[in-house]
Amino acid sequence: MPAGIESRSRGMIGTMRLPAPRGPLSESLCRDLLTRTSPSATTVQRADRLAAAGAGALTDEDLQISLAVLYELHYRGFDGVSEDREWDPDLLRLRAGLERRHLDALRQAVGPIQVGEESIDRQLVSLVDADDGPSLSSFMAKQGTLEQWREYLTLRSVYHLKEADPHTFAIPRLSGRTKAAMVEIQADEYGGGSAARMHSELFAGLLDALGLDDAYGALWDDAPAPAFASVNTMSLFGLHRRWRGAALGHLTAVEMTSSEPSRRYSAGLRRLGYDARVTVFYDEHVEADAVHEQIASVDMCGSLVAGEPHLAADVLFGAACSLAMDGLAATHLLGAWEAGRSALRGERPLAA
């Protein structure tokens, strides 16, 4: 067992409390989940108004936390909320309206998708190479302070404590070589059969080392809307068979853009005096994702598009959404820090 990896249980077992409301919809939604069998008329009206609103869905705190709550019913669920609510048809209808607005915002963010004549793996490389979003990893490597690291990790905890799960929803929707390739990638994300090596567990250890609460969902109330917009995008793609191509494209972009940034994040932590017992989460990604890149782009996406050519645009759309969500989070964090303020919503929670 590598240094710094030990058997853990925090962050991996049990459910979580509902998050604090961030607006009228999340307030009534959370109340309904605890007290009713179906969404109240007030909740439906508020959801309809929010779904029909204009631009800004990806940074709308009320919309993103509400969508995250509805998706979380398919993951760990919440304390005091019946597990039967996962497939409540009224909740699914309410979610669908929020999803439509979220999808519209994603389409606006990435622009039109053009499918070229090259193989899909080459088109994915071109898409990633053309991305000109801000480099958060370079900032963290060279000048990120300990407090900025804690804020960054708080934001990323929304994803990394469930790291592989949103994409894994797509596996039953695949077949043949495509499915085998995705399983190969996801097996590494889940530690190759070792619970202590699961990437979500390694990230929980990183949170603990930097004095943050590593329990699943514990940092939700402090994480801003861009953190949820990113994970909600993954959940939307993974939970809908219609978007299986986008789920694979999204995962591929994650793998293609992870290795070098992870190397920089690891360097940033070492600059602050942390050793391999803390940097193991990023060190693991440097090695694993360099291998995953080819498996994802050639074996997984290549075989998918070979069998279902009409999904090429969805694959590229999913990859573009991944890049756009990374850019949204980086812009939020770097913008707040440049302005001399916290990028979080509330007080930073320290471990007990």
Summary of the structure (lengths in Angstrom):
residues: 352
radius of gyration: 19.4
end to end distance: 27.0
largest distance: 55.6
contacts: 1190
relative contact order: 0.16
helix: 70%
strand: 1%
